[in-house]
Amino acid sequence: MYLHKELETLTRPEIEKLQLERLQKTVRHCMNSPFYKQRFAESHLSPEDIRSLDDLQKIPFTTKQDLRDTYPWHPYLWKKPSAFTHPVEPPETPLSFSILRKTLTNGPMQSPVVFIW
């Protein structure tokens, strides 16, 4: 019994083709974010450079410090407010999606890291 038979019965080459298509789509979508656009430029990487699954190793990591540096919001959502300014003023341009959930990590000496779903 299958939940999604068309996906669960793919051959290895078909799975890899689907993975590559989805990776390429994700990388193209990242270019909508000034943060990721800059990170890709720093790595001399463009969406067209992703031609195989092996190219995944070229994509720059997003570190915890990157998330801390853009707290409380990722730069493509809002401008970074001054330290400890809450609540954040809404952007001038409405967001094109909904924030379903916001989770913060915490630690005794470090800034929180925000995760938005």
N, CA, C and O atoms as a GROMACS GRO file, in nm:
protein
  468
    1MET      N    1   0.084  -0.117   0.000
    1MET     CA    2   0.000   0.000   0.000
    1MET      C    3   0.089   0.125   0.000
    1MET      O    4   0.187   0.132   0.074
    2TYR      N    5   0.054   0.221  -0.084
    2TYR     CA    6   0.132   0.343  -0.098
    2TYR      C    7   0.046   0.464  -0.063
    2TYR      O    8  -0.075   0.466  -0.088
    3LEU      N    9   0.109   0.563  -0.006
    3LEU     CA   10   0.041   0.690   0.018
    3LEU      C   11   0.045   0.774  -0.109
    3LEU      O   12  -0.055   0.832  -0.150
    4HIS      N   13   0.163   0.779  -0.172
    4HIS     CA   14   0.182   0.851  -0.298
    4HIS      C   15   0.256   0.758  -0.395
    4HIS      O   16   0.377   0.767  -0.412
    5LYS      N   17   0.181   0.670  -0.456
    5LYS     CA   18   0.240   0.565  -0.538
    5LYS      C   19   0.332   0.621  -0.647
    5LYS      O   20   0.439   0.566  -0.673
    6GLU      N   21   0.289   0.731  -0.712
    6GLU     CA   22   0.369   0.787  -0.821
    6GLU      C   23   0.507   0.834  -0.774
    6GLU      O   24   0.602   0.831  -0.852
    7LEU      N   25   0.519   0.875  -0.650
    7LEU     CA   26   0.649   0.916  -0.596
    7LEU      C   27   0.724   0.801  -0.532
    7LEU      O   28   0.846   0.790  -0.546
    8GLU      N   29   0.654   0.716  -0.464
    8GLU     CA   30   0.718   0.607  -0.388
    8GLU      C   31   0.768   0.493  -0.477
    8GLU      O   32   0.841   0.406  -0.430
    9THR      N   33   0.730   0.494  -0.602
    9THR     CA   34   0.773   0.388  -0.692
    9THR      C   35   0.869   0.438  -0.801
    9THR      O   36   0.895   0.369  -0.899
   10LEU      N   37   0.921   0.559  -0.783
   10LEU     CA   38   1.016   0.614  -0.880
   10LEU      C   39   1.146   0.532  -0.879
   10LEU      O   40   1.185   0.476  -0.776
   11THR      N   41   1.209   0.526  -0.993
   11THR     CA   42   1.340   0.462  -1.002
   11THR      C   43   1.444   0.559  -0.947
   11THR      O   44   1.415   0.677  -0.929
   12ARG      N   45   1.565   0.511  -0.920
   12ARG     CA   46   1.672   0.597  -0.869
   12ARG      C   47   1.698   0.715  -0.962
   12ARG      O   48   1.706   0.828  -0.914
   13PRO      N   49   1.711   0.695  -1.094
   13PRO     CA   50   1.732   0.811  -1.183
   13PRO      C   51   1.615   0.911  -1.179
   13PRO      O   52   1.636   1.032  -1.187
   14GLU      N   53   1.493   0.860  -1.167
   14GLU     CA   54   1.377   0.950  -1.159
   14GLU      C   55   1.379   1.030  -1.028
   14GLU      O   56   1.343   1.148  -1.027
   15ILE      N   57   1.419   0.967  -0.920
   15ILE     CA   58   1.430   1.037  -0.791
   15ILE      C   59   1.534   1.148  -0.801
   15ILE      O   60   1.510   1.260  -0.757
   16GLU      N   61   1.649   1.116  -0.857
   16GLU     CA   62   1.755   1.215  -0.869
   16GLU      C   63   1.714   1.330  -0.960
   16GLU      O   64   1.750   1.445  -0.935
   17LYS      N   65   1.640   1.300  -1.066
   17LYS     CA   66   1.591   1.406  -1.155
   17LYS      C   67   1.496   1.498  -1.079
   17LYS      O   68   1.505   1.620  -1.091
   18LEU      N   69   1.406   1.440  -1.001
   18LEU     CA   70   1.311   1.519  -0.922
   18LEU      C   71   1.385   1.602  -0.816
   18LEU      O   72   1.352   1.719  -0.795
   19GLN      N   73   1.483   1.543  -0.751
   19GLN     CA   74   1.562   1.616  -0.650
   19GLN      C   75   1.634   1.735  -0.714
   19GLN      O   76   1.636   1.844  -0.657
   20LEU      N   77   1.692   1.715  -0.831
   20LEU     CA   78   1.761   1.824  -0.900
   20LEU      C   79   1.664   1.935  -0.938
   20LEU      O   80   1.695   2.053  -0.920
   21GLU      N   81   1.549   1.898  -0.991
   21GLU     CA   82   1.448   1.999  -1.027
   21GLU      C   83   1.408   2.082  -0.905
   21GLU      O   84   1.395   2.204  -0.914
   22ARG      N   85   1.388   2.016  -0.794
   22ARG     CA   86   1.346   2.087  -0.672
   22ARG      C   87   1.459   2.172  -0.614
   22ARG      O   88   1.435   2.281  -0.563
   23LEU      N   89   1.582   2.122  -0.623
   23LEU     CA   90   1.696   2.201  -0.578
   23LEU      C   91   1.710   2.327  -0.663
   23LEU      O   92   1.730   2.436  -0.610
   24GLN      N   93   1.699   2.312  -0.794
   24GLN     CA   94   1.710   2.427  -0.884
   24GLN      C   95   1.599   2.528  -0.856
   24GLN      O   96   1.623   2.649  -0.856
   25LYS      N   97   1.479   2.480  -0.833
   25LYS     CA   98   1.367   2.570  -0.802
   25LYS      C   99   1.392   2.645  -0.671
   25LYS      O  100   1.364   2.765  -0.662
   26THR      N  101   1.445   2.576  -0.572
   26THR     CA  102   1.474   2.639  -0.442
   26THR      C  103   1.582   2.746  -0.457
   26THR      O  104   1.570   2.854  -0.401
   27VAL      N  105   1.686   2.716  -0.532
   27VAL     CA  106   1.795   2.812  -0.551
   27VAL      C  107   1.743   2.934  -0.627
   27VAL      O  108   1.777   3.047  -0.591
   28ARG      N  109   1.662   2.914  -0.729
   28ARG     CA  110   1.604   3.030  -0.801
   28ARG      C  111   1.520   3.114  -0.706
   28ARG      O  112   1.523   3.237  -0.712
   29HIS      N  113   1.444   3.049  -0.620
   29HIS     CA  114   1.360   3.121  -0.524
   29HIS      C  115   1.445   3.202  -0.426
   29HIS      O  116   1.404   3.311  -0.385
   30CYS      N  117   1.560   3.151  -0.389
   30CYS     CA  118   1.650   3.222  -0.297
   30CYS      C  119   1.692   3.357  -0.354
   30CYS      O  120   1.726   3.448  -0.278
   31MET      N  121   1.692   3.371  -0.484
   31MET     CA  122   1.735   3.496  -0.545
   31MET      C  123   1.636   3.610  -0.518
   31MET      O  124   1.665   3.725  -0.548
   32ASN      N  125   1.519   3.579  -0.462
   32ASN     CA  126   1.422   3.682  -0.422
   32ASN      C  127   1.463   3.749  -0.292
   32ASN      O  128   1.408   3.854  -0.257
   33SER      N  129   1.555   3.692  -0.220
   33SER     CA  130   1.599   3.744  -0.091
   33SER      C  131   1.729   3.820  -0.109
   33SER      O  132   1.826   3.764  -0.161
   34PRO      N  133   1.735   3.947  -0.066
   34PRO     CA  134   1.862   4.020  -0.074
   34PRO      C  135   1.974   3.949   0.002
   34PRO      O  136   2.089   3.950  -0.042
   35PHE      N  137   1.941   3.890   0.115
   35PHE     CA  138   2.042   3.818   0.195
   35PHE      C  139   2.105   3.705   0.115
   35PHE      O  140   2.227   3.697   0.103
   36TYR      N  141   2.022   3.616   0.060
   36TYR     CA  142   2.075   3.502  -0.014
   36TYR      C  143   2.135   3.544  -0.147
   36TYR      O  144   2.232   3.483  -0.193
   37LYS      N  145   2.080   3.646  -0.209
   37LYS     CA  146   2.137   3.696  -0.333
   37LYS      C  147   2.281   3.741  -0.308
   37LYS      O  148   2.370   3.712  -0.388
   38GLN      N  149   2.303   3.810  -0.197
   38GLN     CA  150   2.439   3.854  -0.160
   38GLN      C  151   2.528   3.735  -0.130
   38GLN      O  152   2.643   3.731  -0.174
   39ARG      N  153   2.476   3.638  -0.054
   39ARG     CA  154   2.557   3.520  -0.019
   39ARG      C  155   2.599   3.443  -0.144
   39ARG      O  156   2.713   3.397  -0.153
   40PHE      N  157   2.508   3.429  -0.240
   40PHE     CA  158   2.541   3.359  -0.364
   40PHE      C  159   2.644   3.439  -0.444
   40PHE      O  160   2.735   3.381  -0.503
   41ALA      N  161   2.629   3.572  -0.447
   41ALA     CA  162   2.725   3.656  -0.519
   41ALA      C  163   2.864   3.644  -0.457
   41ALA      O  164   2.964   3.637  -0.528
   42GLU      N  165   2.870   3.641  -0.324
   42GLU     CA  166   2.999   3.626  -0.255
   42GLU      C  167   3.065   3.493  -0.289
   42GLU      O  168   3.188   3.482  -0.289
   43SER      N  169   2.983   3.393  -0.319
   43SER     CA  170   3.036   3.260  -0.356
   43SER      C  171   3.052   3.245  -0.508
   43SER      O  172   3.087   3.138  -0.557
   44HIS      N  173   3.028   3.355  -0.581
   44HIS     CA  174   3.036   3.352  -0.728
   44HIS      C  175   2.949   3.241  -0.784
   44HIS      O  176   2.992   3.162  -0.868
   45LEU      N  177   2.826   3.236  -0.736
   45LEU     CA  178   2.734   3.129  -0.772
   45LEU      C  179   2.603   3.190  -0.821
   45LEU      O  180   2.554   3.287  -0.764
   46SER      N  181   2.548   3.133  -0.926
   46SER     CA  182   2.416   3.174  -0.976
   46SER      C  183   2.330   3.049  -0.989
   46SER      O  184   2.382   2.937  -0.990
   47PRO      N  185   2.199   3.065  -1.001
   47PRO     CA  186   2.112   2.947  -1.015
   47PRO      C  187   2.149   2.859  -1.134
   47PRO      O  188   2.132   2.738  -1.130
   48GLU      N  189   2.201   2.920  -1.239
   48GLU     CA  190   2.239   2.843  -1.358
   48GLU      C  191   2.359   2.752  -1.333
   48GLU      O  192   2.384   2.660  -1.411
   49ASP      N  193   2.432   2.777  -1.225
   49ASP     CA  194   2.548   2.693  -1.192
   49ASP      C  195   2.510   2.560  -1.129
   49ASP      O  196   2.594   2.471  -1.116
   50ILE      N  197   2.385   2.545  -1.090
   50ILE     CA  198   2.338   2.420  -1.030
   50ILE      C  199   2.288   2.330  -1.142
   50ILE      O  200   2.175   2.345  -1.189
   51ARG      N  201   2.373   2.238  -1.184
   51ARG     CA  202   2.341   2.150  -1.297
   51ARG      C  203   2.329   2.003  -1.258
   51ARG      O  204   2.278   1.921  -1.334
   52SER      N  205   2.376   1.972  -1.137
   52SER     CA  206   2.367   1.834  -1.089
   52SER      C  207   2.353   1.836  -0.937
   52SER      O  208   2.374   1.939  -0.874
   53LEU      N  209   2.320   1.723  -0.881
   53LEU     CA  210   2.307   1.714  -0.735
   53LEU      C  211   2.443   1.733  -0.667
   53LEU      O  212   2.450   1.774  -0.551
   54ASP      N  213   2.550   1.704  -0.738
   54ASP     CA  214   2.684   1.726  -0.683
   54ASP      C  215   2.712   1.874  -0.659
   54ASP      O  216   2.797   1.910  -0.579
   55ASP      N  217   2.639   1.961  -0.730
   55ASP     CA  218   2.657   2.105  -0.714
   55ASP      C  219   2.600   2.156  -0.581
   55ASP      O  220   2.620   2.273  -0.546
   56LEU      N  221   2.532   2.072  -0.509
   56LEU     CA  222   2.479   2.111  -0.378
   56LEU      C  223   2.592   2.159  -0.286
   56LEU      O  224   2.570   2.248  -0.203
   57GLN      N  225   2.709   2.102  -0.299
   57GLN     CA  226   2.822   2.141  -0.214
   57GLN      C  227   2.870   2.283  -0.242
   57GLN      O  228   2.943   2.340  -0.161
   58LYS      N  229   2.831   2.342  -0.355
   58LYS     CA  230   2.870   2.479  -0.387
   58LYS      C  231   2.786   2.582  -0.311
   58LYS      O  232   2.830   2.696  -0.292
   59ILE      N  233   2.668   2.543  -0.267
   59ILE     CA  234   2.574   2.637  -0.206
   59ILE      C  235   2.623   2.676  -0.067
   59ILE      O  236   2.655   2.589   0.014
   60PRO      N  237   2.631   2.808  -0.038
   60PRO     CA  238   2.681   2.852   0.092
   60PRO      C  239   2.585   2.816   0.205
   60PRO      O  240   2.463   2.820   0.189
   61PHE      N  241   2.642   2.780   0.318
   61PHE     CA  242   2.563   2.750   0.436
   61PHE      C  243   2.505   2.878   0.495
   61PHE      O  244   2.564   2.985   0.483
   62THR      N  245   2.391   2.866   0.558
   62THR     CA  246   2.337   2.972   0.642
   62THR      C  247   2.367   2.929   0.784
   62THR      O  248   2.321   2.824   0.829
   63THR      N  249   2.443   3.011   0.854
   63THR     CA  250   2.484   2.974   0.989
   63THR      C  251   2.391   3.032   1.094
   63THR      O  252   2.307   3.118   1.065
   64LYS      N  253   2.405   2.983   1.215
   64LYS     CA  254   2.329   3.036   1.326
   64LYS      C  255   2.360   3.184   1.346
   64LYS      O  256   2.272   3.263   1.380
   65GLN      N  257   2.486   3.220   1.324
   65GLN     CA  258   2.524   3.361   1.339
   65GLN      C  259   2.455   3.447   1.235
   65GLN      O  260   2.417   3.560   1.264
   66ASP      N  261   2.437   3.395   1.112
   66ASP     CA  262   2.364   3.469   1.010
   66ASP      C  263   2.222   3.499   1.058
   66ASP      O  264   2.171   3.609   1.041
   67LEU      N  265   2.160   3.399   1.119
   67LEU     CA  266   2.024   3.417   1.170
   67LEU      C  267   2.022   3.517   1.285
   67LEU      O  268   1.930   3.598   1.295
   68ARG      N  269   2.121   3.511   1.372
   68ARG     CA  270   2.130   3.607   1.483
   68ARG      C  271   2.149   3.749   1.431
   68ARG      O  272   2.089   3.844   1.482
   69ASP      N  273   2.234   3.763   1.330
   69ASP     CA  274   2.264   3.896   1.277
   69ASP      C  275   2.143   3.962   1.214
   69ASP      O  276   2.137   4.085   1.206
   70THR      N  277   2.047   3.884   1.170
   70THR     CA  278   1.927   3.940   1.107
   70THR      C  279   1.806   3.934   1.198
   70THR      O  280   1.694   3.958   1.153
   71TYR      N  281   1.827   3.899   1.326
   71TYR     CA  282   1.719   3.895   1.423
   71TYR      C  283   1.661   4.034   1.441
   71TYR      O  284   1.739   4.130   1.436
   72PRO      N  285   1.534   4.054   1.461
   72PRO     CA  286   1.430   3.953   1.479
   72PRO      C  287   1.368   3.905   1.349
   72PRO      O  288   1.289   3.810   1.351
   73TRP      N  289   1.401   3.968   1.237
   73TRP     CA  290   1.341   3.924   1.112
   73TRP      C  291   1.448   3.910   1.006
   73TRP      O  292   1.547   3.983   1.004
   74HIS      N  293   1.426   3.816   0.921
   74HIS     CA  294   1.514   3.798   0.807
   74HIS      C  295   1.504   3.922   0.719
   74HIS      O  296   1.396   3.981   0.710
   75PRO      N  297   1.612   3.963   0.654
   75PRO     CA  298   1.611   4.091   0.582
   75PRO      C  299   1.508   4.102   0.471
   75PRO      O  300   1.471   4.213   0.434
   76TYR      N  301   1.461   3.992   0.415
   76TYR     CA  302   1.362   4.007   0.309
   76TYR      C  303   1.222   4.029   0.366
   76TYR      O  304   1.129   4.054   0.290
   77LEU      N  305   1.206   4.019   0.497
   77LEU     CA  306   1.076   4.046   0.558
   77LEU      C  307   1.064   4.191   0.603
   77LEU      O  308   0.974   4.263   0.559
   78TRP      N  309   1.154   4.232   0.688
   78TRP     CA  310   1.152   4.367   0.743
   78TRP      C  311   1.293   4.420   0.751
   78TRP      O  312   1.390   4.345   0.746
   79LYS      N  313   1.302   4.552   0.764
   79LYS     CA  314   1.432   4.610   0.794
   79LYS      C  315   1.467   4.576   0.937
   79LYS      O  316   1.379   4.569   1.023
   80LYS      N  317   1.594   4.554   0.963
   80LYS     CA  318   1.639   4.521   1.098
   80LYS      C  319   1.620   4.644   1.188
   80LYS      O  320   1.677   4.749   1.161
   81PRO      N  321   1.541   4.631   1.295
   81PRO     CA  322   1.521   4.745   1.384
   81PRO      C  323   1.640   4.763   1.476
   81PRO      O  324   1.728   4.677   1.484
   82SER      N  325   1.643   4.874   1.546
   82SER     CA  326   1.750   4.894   1.642
   82SER      C  327   1.736   4.792   1.754
   82SER      O  328   1.630   4.731   1.770
   83ALA      N  329   1.842   4.772   1.830
   83ALA     CA  330   1.845   4.668   1.934
   83ALA      C  331   1.728   4.684   2.030
   83ALA      O  332   1.698   4.794   2.075
   84PHE      N  333   1.665   4.573   2.061
   84PHE     CA  334   1.559   4.563   2.161
   84PHE      C  335   1.436   4.648   2.129
   84PHE      O  336   1.365   4.689   2.221
   85THR      N  337   1.410   4.675   2.004
   85THR     CA  338   1.290   4.748   1.965
   85THR      C  339   1.179   4.647   1.940
   85THR      O  340   1.186   4.568   1.846
   86HIS      N  341   1.079   4.650   2.022
   86HIS     CA  342   0.963   4.561   2.006
   86HIS      C  343   0.838   4.640   2.035
   86HIS      O  344   0.843   4.726   2.123
   87PRO      N  345   0.728   4.619   1.971
   87PRO     CA  346   0.714   4.529   1.857
   87PRO      C  347   0.773   4.590   1.730
   87PRO      O  348   0.796   4.711   1.723
   88VAL      N  349   0.798   4.506   1.633
   88VAL     CA  350   0.852   4.551   1.507
   88VAL      C  351   0.739   4.615   1.428
   88VAL      O  352   0.629   4.560   1.419
   89GLU      N  353   0.767   4.730   1.371
   89GLU     CA  354   0.667   4.797   1.289
   89GLU      C  355   0.642   4.715   1.162
   89GLU      O  356   0.736   4.658   1.106
   90PRO      N  357   0.519   4.708   1.117
   90PRO     CA  358   0.492   4.634   0.994
   90PRO      C  359   0.558   4.701   0.875
   90PRO      O  360   0.579   4.822   0.876
   91PRO      N  361   0.590   4.624   0.773
   91PRO     CA  362   0.654   4.682   0.655
   91PRO      C  363   0.558   4.772   0.579
   91PRO      O  364   0.436   4.759   0.592
   92GLU      N  365   0.614   4.862   0.498
   92GLU     CA  366   0.530   4.948   0.416
   92GLU      C  367   0.458   4.867   0.309
   92GLU      O  368   0.343   4.895   0.276
   93THR      N  369   0.526   4.768   0.256
   93THR     CA  370   0.466   4.681   0.155
   93THR      C  371   0.416   4.555   0.224
   93THR      O  372   0.493   4.491   0.296
   94PRO      N  373   0.290   4.516   0.204
   94PRO     CA  374   0.240   4.395   0.270
   94PRO      C  375   0.317   4.270   0.226
   94PRO      O  376   0.362   4.261   0.113
   95LEU      N  377   0.330   4.177   0.317
   95LEU     CA  378   0.396   4.050   0.287
   95LEU      C  379   0.307   3.968   0.196
   95LEU      O  380   0.185   3.979   0.201
   96SER      N  381   0.369   3.886   0.114
   96SER     CA  382   0.292   3.804   0.020
   96SER      C  383   0.267   3.664   0.074
   96SER      O  384   0.228   3.575  -0.001
   97PHE      N  385   0.289   3.644   0.203
   97PHE     CA  386   0.265   3.514   0.263
   97PHE      C  387   0.227   3.534   0.409
   97PHE      O  388   0.234   3.645   0.461
   98SER      N  389   0.188   3.427   0.473
   98SER     CA  390   0.148   3.434   0.613
   98SER      C  391   0.254   3.367   0.700
   98SER      O  392   0.313   3.267   0.661
   99ILE      N  393   0.276   3.424   0.816
   99ILE     CA  394   0.366   3.361   0.913
   99ILE      C  395   0.280   3.269   0.999
   99ILE      O  396   0.192   3.314   1.071
  100LEU      N  397   0.308   3.141   0.990
  100LEU     CA  398   0.229   3.043   1.062
  100LEU      C  399   0.276   3.027   1.206
  100LEU      O  400   0.196   3.005   1.297
  101ARG      N  401   0.408   3.038   1.225
  101ARG     CA  402   0.462   3.012   1.357
  101ARG      C  403   0.599   3.078   1.368
  101ARG      O  404   0.677   3.078   1.273
  102LYS      N  405   0.627   3.134   1.482
  102LYS     CA  406   0.758   3.195   1.506
  102LYS      C  407   0.815   3.132   1.632
  102LYS      O  408   0.750   3.131   1.736
  103THR      N  409   0.936   3.079   1.622
  103THR     CA  410   1.001   3.014   1.735
  103THR      C  411   1.135   3.080   1.757
  103THR      O  412   1.208   3.109   1.662
  104LEU      N  413   1.169   3.105   1.882
  104LEU     CA  414   1.298   3.163   1.917
  104LEU      C  415   1.377   3.065   1.999
  104LEU      O  416   1.323   3.000   2.089
  105THR      N  417   1.505   3.053   1.969
  105THR     CA  418   1.594   2.978   2.057
  105THR      C  419   1.650   3.078   2.157
  105THR      O  420   1.648   3.199   2.131
  106ASN      N  421   1.700   3.032   2.265
  106ASN     CA  422   1.760   3.125   2.360
  106ASN      C  423   1.881   3.061   2.424
  106ASN      O  424   1.899   2.939   2.420
  107GLY      N  425   1.961   3.142   2.482
  107GLY     CA  426   2.080   3.096   2.550
  107GLY      C  427   2.121   3.201   2.649
  107GLY      O  428   2.078   3.316   2.638
  108PRO      N  429   2.203   3.166   2.746
  108PRO     CA  430   2.236   3.261   2.851
  108PRO      C  431   2.317   3.382   2.804
  108PRO      O  432   2.304   3.489   2.862
  109MET      N  433   2.398   3.368   2.701
  109MET     CA  434   2.487   3.477   2.662
  109MET      C  435   2.470   3.523   2.517
  109MET      O  436   2.535   3.619   2.475
  110GLN      N  437   2.386   3.456   2.441
  110GLN     CA  438   2.378   3.488   2.299
  110GLN      C  439   2.242   3.544   2.263
  110GLN      O  440   2.144   3.526   2.336
  111SER      N  441   2.238   3.612   2.149
  111SER     CA  442   2.112   3.663   2.097
  111SER      C  443   2.025   3.546   2.051
  111SER      O  444   2.077   3.443   2.010
  112PRO      N  445   1.894   3.563   2.058
  112PRO     CA  446   1.806   3.457   2.011
  112PRO      C  447   1.816   3.438   1.859
  112PRO      O  448   1.858   3.528   1.786
  113VAL      N  449   1.777   3.321   1.815
  113VAL     CA  450   1.769   3.290   1.674
  113VAL      C  451   1.622   3.268   1.643
  113VAL      O  452   1.554   3.194   1.713
  114VAL      N  453   1.572   3.334   1.539
  114VAL     CA  454   1.432   3.323   1.505
  114VAL      C  455   1.414   3.226   1.389
  114VAL      O  456   1.493   3.225   1.295
  115PHE      N  457   1.311   3.145   1.397
  115PHE     CA  458   1.272   3.054   1.289
  115PHE      C  459   1.127   3.083   1.259
  115PHE      O  460   1.044   3.085   1.349
  116ILE      N  461   1.096   3.106   1.133
  116ILE     CA  462   0.959   3.139   1.093
  116ILE      C  463   0.909   3.032   0.996
  116ILE      O  464   0.977   2.994   0.901
  117TRP      N  465   0.787   2.986   1.023
  117TRP     CA  466   0.723   2.891   0.934
  117TRP      C  467   0.605   2.957   0.872
  117TRP      O  468   0.535   2.895   0.792
   0.00000   0.00000   0.00000
